[in-house]
């Protein structure tokens, strides 16, 4: 597999190799329990309310 890079060359020209991923990035242990239908509904409604609301910076600039 060829490494993805912003330049046409591969990563072999780098002075140091990329370090391995931290083991803390990988979850171990039990998986979280899924959300209930009620929790999903509340989250969806809160997201819609937040998306309809005007940003604070827009309201403070207009008030001045």
Backbone as CSV, one residue per row, in Angstrom:
resi,resn,N_x,N_y,N_z,CA_x,CA_y,CA_z,C_x,C_y,C_z
1,UNK,0.846,-1.180,0.000,0.000,0.000,0.000,0.888,1.238,0.000
2,UNK,0.623,2.158,-0.915,1.418,3.366,-1.034,0.925,4.403,-0.028
3,UNK,1.843,5.035,0.743,1.399,6.036,1.713,0.849,7.272,1.011
4,UNK,-0.191,7.858,1.592,-0.762,9.073,1.027,0.064,10.258,1.498
5,UNK,0.334,11.167,0.598,1.165,12.312,0.914,0.714,13.488,0.067
6,UNK,1.026,14.706,0.516,0.665,15.885,-0.265,1.640,16.081,-1.427
7,UNK,2.798,15.407,-1.373,3.766,15.496,-2.460,3.760,14.193,-3.234
8,UNK,4.231,14.228,-4.465,4.236,12.986,-5.253,5.171,11.922,-4.680
9,UNK,6.176,12.330,-3.911,7.109,11.350,-3.335,6.470,10.637,-2.148
10,UNK,7.017,9.500,-1.790,6.500,8.808,-0.611,7.207,9.334,0.639
11,UNK,6.893,8.796,1.791,7.410,9.309,3.066,8.827,8.840,3.357
12,UNK,9.485,8.112,2.470,10.833,7.601,2.745,11.874,8.711,2.797
13,UNK,11.549,9.907,2.320,12.509,11.010,2.333,12.528,11.755,3.665
14,UNK,11.636,11.410,4.592,11.588,12.090,5.880,12.782,11.698,6.747
15,UNK,13.200,12.617,7.609,14.351,12.348,8.470,14.040,11.273,9.509
16,UNK,12.817,11.288,10.041,12.429,10.318,11.056,11.136,9.635,10.631
17,UNK,10.992,8.355,10.933,9.719,7.693,10.598,8.604,8.188,11.510
18,UNK,7.382,8.080,11.050,6.244,8.488,11.856,6.101,7.524,13.029
19,UNK,5.891,8.038,14.247,5.771,7.131,15.391,4.478,6.318,15.306
20,UNK,4.455,5.172,15.953,3.224,4.373,15.937,2.112,5.074,16.709
21,UNK,0.884,4.711,16.405,-0.269,5.292,17.086,-0.227,4.935,18.564
22,UNK,-0.695,5.844,19.378,-0.722,5.619,20.817,-1.722,4.521,21.153
23,UNK,-1.379,3.647,22.096,-2.359,2.639,22.510,-3.590,3.259,23.163
24,UNK,-3.481,4.502,23.627,-4.634,5.165,24.236,-5.701,5.499,23.199
25,UNK,-5.342,5.499,21.907,-6.314,5.788,20.853,-7.242,4.617,20.606
26,UNK,-6.903,3.458,21.108,-7.695,2.257,20.868,-8.478,1.922,22.122
27,UNK,-9.755,1.784,21.996,-10.601,1.480,23.158,-10.508,0.002,23.504
28,UNK,-10.459,-0.235,24.769,-10.523,-1.609,25.253,-11.628,-1.669,26.290
29,UNK,-12.130,-2.829,26.535,-13.172,-2.969,27.541,-14.551,-3.019,26.922
30,UNK,-15.563,-2.930,27.770,-16.941,-3.069,27.283,-17.352,-1.869,26.430
31,UNK,-18.206,-2.123,25.464,-18.718,-1.067,24.599,-19.825,-0.307,25.331
32,UNK,-19.988,0.988,25.041,-21.064,1.742,25.692,-22.431,1.224,25.260
33,UNK,-23.400,1.336,26.168,-24.736,0.844,25.824,-25.380,1.802,24.825
34,UNK,-26.177,1.304,23.919,-26.814,2.177,22.924,-27.844,3.097,23.563
35,UNK,-28.075,4.236,22.911,-29.071,5.188,23.400,-30.468,4.618,23.217
36,UNK,-31.342,4.978,24.134,-32.735,4.566,23.999,-33.418,5.448,22.958
37,UNK,-34.595,5.050,22.519,-35.349,5.833,21.547,-35.656,7.227,22.100
38,UNK,-35.960,7.316,23.391,-36.251,8.611,24.026,-35.010,9.512,24.029
39,UNK,-33.845,8.949,24.333,-32.609,9.741,24.334,-32.278,10.233,22.925
40,UNK,-32.465,9.382,21.925,-32.209,9.793,20.541,-33.146,10.918,20.126
41,UNK,-34.432,10.819,20.538,-35.410,11.856,20.204,-35.023,13.190,20.848
42,UNK,-34.653,13.166,22.141,-34.247,14.397,22.826,-33.013,15.012,22.185
43,UNK,-32.040,14.180,21.823,-30.825,14.693,21.177,-31.147,15.328,19.830
44,UNK,-32.025,14.684,19.076,-32.395,15.203,17.756,-33.102,16.556,17.896
45,UNK,-34.013,16.669,18.871,-34.726,17.930,19.087,-33.778,19.036,19.551
46,UNK,-32.840,18.709,20.426,-31.875,19.701,20.902,-30.981,20.165,19.756
47,UNK,-30.589,19.265,18.888,-29.766,19.630,17.740,-30.523,20.569,16.802
48,UNK,-31.788,20.267,16.537,-32.581,21.132,15.667,-32.764,22.526,16.274
49,UNK,-33.000,22.589,17.595,-33.126,23.892,18.264,-31.832,24.686,18.143
50,UNK,-30.703,24.033,18.357,-29.415,24.718,18.294,-29.103,25.193,16.879
51,UNK,-29.513,24.448,15.883,-29.245,24.842,14.502,-30.126,26.008,14.057
52,UNK,-31.316,26.148,14.629,-32.215,27.256,14.268,-31.810,28.561,14.936
53,UNK,-31.176,28.468,16.093,-30.824,29.652,16.869,-29.714,30.446,16.168
54,UNK,-29.757,31.785,16.259,-28.705,32.607,15.660,-27.468,32.551,16.548
55,UNK,-26.279,32.597,15.964,-25.052,32.564,16.780,-24.956,33.799,17.666
56,UNK,-24.332,33.663,18.811,-24.195,34.779,19.752,-23.419,35.932,19.135
57,UNK,-22.367,35.658,18.398,-21.553,36.730,17.825,-22.363,37.579,16.860
58,UNK,-23.295,36.985,16.140,-24.125,37.743,15.195,-25.080,38.664,15.935
59,UNK,-25.632,38.215,17.053,-26.599,39.040,17.783,-25.892,40.164,18.526
60,UNK,-24.684,39.959,19.032,-23.996,41.020,19.772,-23.472,42.100,18.843
61,UNK,-23.049,41.733,17.640,-22.571,42.716,16.679,-23.708,43.600,16.199
62,UNK,-24.890,43.029,15.960,-26.036,43.797,15.496,-26.556,44.745,16.573
63,UNK,-26.415,44.374,17.836,-26.957,45.181,18.922,-26.153,46.459,19.145
64,UNK,-24.919,46.503,18.708,-24.071,47.676,18.951,-24.332,48.793,17.996
